[in-house]
Amino acid sequence: MPLSNAIIEIKQLRLRTFIGFNQEERNKQQDVVINIEIHYPVNAQIFEDKVEAALNYKTICKNVIEHVENGKFLLLERLVADVLKICRQDSSVSYARVSIDKPHALRFSDSVSLTLEHRS
């Protein structure tokens, strides 16, 4: 029986990838900044320091890094959806939210950001 929800946040993960559909964007990697929030239920084993009872955020982060840095994406929506799918792979995840910023995507703007979330 879950005692509470744990909330993992991965903040300001800075990666480079091919993102966009303009020719220049397809030939040159760009920076993206990723923020992830993942909720999962915890039980008493967490308070007993049982590693196997916790969600492995390092594995999730490694999978996100590999997918983003090795991928090519036309749309920011696709990239965000893919990262959200990676975050939801563990069946214990009850909620996940992913926001990705594409810095300097628009003139006179710091960034363009897109957010998707999923609830189980």
C-alpha positions as CSV (number, residue, x, y, z in Angstrom):
1,M,0.0,0.0,0.0
2,P,1.5,3.3,-1.0
3,L,2.3,5.8,1.8
4,S,2.8,8.8,-0.4
5,N,3.9,10.0,-3.8
6,A,7.5,10.7,-4.5
7,I,8.2,13.5,-7.0
8,I,11.4,13.4,-9.0
9,E,12.4,16.5,-10.8
10,I,15.2,16.6,-13.4
11,K,15.9,20.3,-13.9
12,Q,17.6,22.2,-16.8
13,L,19.0,19.2,-18.6
14,R,21.0,20.8,-21.4
15,L,21.5,18.7,-24.5
16,R,22.1,19.2,-28.2
17,T,20.1,17.7,-31.0
18,F,18.9,18.2,-34.6
19,I,15.5,19.9,-34.2
20,G,13.5,21.8,-36.8
21,F,12.5,21.6,-40.4
22,N,14.5,24.4,-41.9
23,Q,17.6,23.3,-43.8
24,E,20.0,25.0,-41.4
25,E,18.2,23.3,-38.5
26,R,18.5,19.9,-40.1
27,N,22.2,20.3,-40.6
28,K,23.4,21.8,-37.3
29,Q,22.6,20.6,-33.8
30,Q,20.9,23.1,-31.5
31,D,20.6,23.4,-27.7
32,V,17.5,22.2,-25.9
33,V,16.7,22.5,-22.2
34,I,14.6,19.7,-20.7
35,N,12.7,19.8,-17.4
36,I,11.0,16.6,-16.2
37,E,8.7,15.9,-13.3
38,I,7.8,12.3,-12.5
39,H,5.4,11.1,-9.7
40,Y,5.4,7.5,-8.3
41,P,3.9,5.9,-5.2
42,V,6.3,5.0,-2.4
43,N,6.0,2.4,0.3
44,A,7.7,1.7,3.6
45,Q,10.7,0.0,1.9
46,I,11.8,3.5,0.8
47,F,12.2,4.5,4.4
48,E,14.2,1.4,5.1
49,D,16.7,2.5,2.4
50,K,15.8,-0.3,-0.1
51,V,17.2,0.8,-3.4
52,E,15.0,-1.6,-5.4
53,A,11.9,0.2,-4.1
54,A,12.8,3.5,-5.7
55,L,12.4,4.7,-9.3
56,N,15.8,4.8,-10.9
57,Y,16.0,8.4,-12.2
58,K,19.6,7.9,-13.4
59,T,18.4,5.3,-15.9
60,I,15.6,7.5,-17.1
61,C,18.0,10.4,-17.5
62,K,20.5,8.3,-19.5
63,N,17.7,7.0,-21.8
64,V,16.6,10.6,-22.4
65,I,20.1,11.8,-23.2
66,E,20.7,8.9,-25.6
67,H,17.4,9.4,-27.4
68,V,17.7,13.2,-27.7
69,E,21.4,13.4,-28.7
70,N,21.1,10.6,-31.2
71,G,17.8,11.7,-32.7
72,K,16.6,14.0,-35.5
73,F,13.3,15.8,-35.0
74,L,11.3,18.0,-37.2
75,L,8.9,19.2,-34.5
76,L,9.4,20.1,-30.9
77,E,6.1,18.3,-30.2
78,R,7.6,15.0,-31.3
79,L,10.7,15.5,-29.2
80,V,8.6,16.3,-26.1
81,A,6.3,13.3,-26.7
82,D,9.3,11.0,-27.1
83,V,10.8,12.1,-23.8
84,L,7.5,11.8,-22.1
85,K,7.2,8.2,-23.3
86,I,10.7,7.4,-21.9
87,C,9.6,8.9,-18.5
88,R,6.5,6.7,-18.5
89,Q,8.2,3.4,-19.2
90,D,8.2,2.2,-15.6
91,S,4.7,1.0,-14.7
92,S,4.9,2.6,-11.3
93,V,4.8,6.2,-12.8
94,S,1.5,7.8,-12.0
95,Y,2.2,11.2,-13.5
96,A,4.9,12.6,-15.8
97,R,5.4,16.1,-17.2
98,V,8.0,17.2,-19.7
99,S,8.8,20.7,-20.9
100,I,11.5,21.4,-23.5
101,D,12.8,24.8,-24.4
102,K,14.4,25.6,-27.7
103,P,16.5,28.6,-26.9
104,H,16.7,31.4,-29.5
105,A,14.1,29.7,-31.8
106,L,12.4,33.1,-32.4
107,R,14.0,36.5,-32.9
108,F,13.6,38.7,-29.8
109,S,12.7,35.7,-27.6
110,D,14.7,33.8,-25.1
111,S,13.2,30.5,-26.1
112,V,10.1,28.6,-27.3
113,S,8.8,25.9,-24.9
114,L,6.4,23.1,-25.2
115,T,5.0,21.0,-22.4
116,L,3.1,17.7,-22.4
117,E,1.9,15.6,-19.4
118,H,0.5,12.2,-18.8
119,R,-1.6,10.8,-15.9
120,S,-2.2,7.1,-15.3
